[in-house]
Amino acid sequence: MRNAFLAAIAACCTILFWAMVQAPESMAQSDRLHTLHRSDQPIASAITEFAPSQAVLAGTVTYGMTDEDLPMQGYLARPADSVEPSPAIIVIHEWWGLNENIETMTRRLAGEGYTALAIDLYNGAVAEAPNQARALVGTVQNNLEAARANIRQAYAYLDETQQAPKIASLGWCFGGTWSLNTALLFPDDLDAAVIYYGGGITTDPEQLATLEMPIIGFFGGEDTNPTPETVAEFERVLKDLDKSVEVHLYEGAGHAFANPSGTRYVAAAALDAWEKTLEFLAAHL
């Protein structure tokens, strides 16, 4: 009787253990991000205060309309002295939203000679705490078509209004996933895609087979969303499909390592990733 009781306890513990191990993969993306960021805050950092390499013009623009006839507003930055239309980048915010950090990074891209449009998938909302961010990510997850429509209109705005000769996507965290999603929306038209630790990246060969643009990705070796194993599978599938892909995995860095306004910033990894980002964009835009 005692042995049977102990065996039953052991079986229950085994089931509980595997449930805990497998839980992150079955969680909604909003919950996985909340697990990673639960002790994080989007704290302003002096490192974001820099002078662009050239003068830029920046401000709020309307780049589309929602189904409810409400304006889609984003943050546009472009070189001040540019005469001809510049190559453009769809900039996609982290799970915190289109905050001051994203505006700073958008101006930084403009300072490198690009027309950069930071889109807003949260329709004006910005999170200041993890629970708020989780709710906002969940809202997007529950209406994916609205997010896709948002990105389609951003692409059209850069293509038609800004007359960009080439267009790329770039995003961090939640936005890293949506940078890849942008590539999947425009598999033949997007000219390049930059992914910073996009936890929701797909490794499905059927989806990735459609992509025609070069892709670069930056990931943390200590990240769990995505894990290094998922990153390796993502790279392997793309290479097996003979796609142009470049993946960088930084040991000692976790999720959000490139966010200077958060508490997870890893300077060496972030600076190296930024240099490689600029080299990649220069080569393909």
C-alpha positions, 0 to 999 in steps of 0.5 A, a space after each residue: 500500500 505504501 509503495 503504491 502511494 509513493 508511486 502515485 505521488 511520484 507520477 503526479 510530481 512527474 506530470 507537474 514537472 513536465 507541465 511547468 517545463 512545457 508551460 512557456 511554449 503554450 503560453 500566449 505571447 503576452 504572458 511569455 513577455 510578461 514573465 520576462 519583463 515582470 520586474 522590468 520598467 521602461 526607465 529613461 536612460 542617459 544613453 538615449 540622449 545622443 546627437 544624430 550623425 546628421 540633422 533630422 526632422 521629426 514629428 507625429 504623422 497620420 499614415 492611415 485610418 482604422 476601420 472606425 475611421 480613426 487616424 493611425 498616427 506614428 512618429 516620422 523622422 527623416 534627414 533634414 537636408 535630403 533632396 531626393 526621397 530616402 530609403 525607408 524603415 518601418 520601425 515597430 515598437 517593443 511591448 511597451 509601446 511607441 514611447 520616448 525610447 522608440 522615438 529616439 531610435 527612430 531619429 537615430 535611424 533618420 540620422 543615418 540617412 533613412 526615412 523612419 516611420 515608427 508605427 503604433 500598434 497600440 493606437 496611442 496607448 503606452 505602457 508604464 508597467 508590465 501588467 499594462 504592456 501584457 494587456 496591450 499585447 493581448 489586445 493586438 493578439 486578439 485582433 491580428 487583422 487590425 495589426 496587419 492592416 496597420 502595417 499595410 497602410 504604413 508600407 503604402 504611406 512610405 511607398 506612395 507618400 514618402 516615395 521611398 525607393 526601398 523599404 525595410 522593417 525593424 523591430 524589437 521584442 514584440 516589434 521583432 516578431 512583427 518585423 518578421 510578420 511584416 516580411 511575411 505580409 510583403 514577401 516579394 516587396 520588402 527589401 530587408 528585415 531586421 529582427 531584435 529578439 522576436 519571441 513569436 518568430 515562426 520556424 514553419 518552412 511553408 511560411 518562411 519559404 515565401 520570403 525573398 528579402 535578406 534577413 538579419 536577427 539579433 538574439 540573447 543567449 540567455 533569452 527564453 523567448 525565443 530560446 537559443 534552440 528556437 533561434 537555431 531552428 529559425 536559422 537552419 530552416 531559412 538556410 535550408 530554404 536557401 534564403 539570405 539570413 544572418 543570425 547573431 546570438 550574444 552569450 550573456 545577454 537576455 531578452 531586451 538586451 538592446 533597450 537602453 531605457 530598460 533594466 536589461 540593457 547589455 551595452 557590448 551586445 547592443 552596440 555590436 548589434 547596432 553596428 551590424 544593423 547599420 552595415 546590413 541596412 547600408 548594404 540592402 537599402 
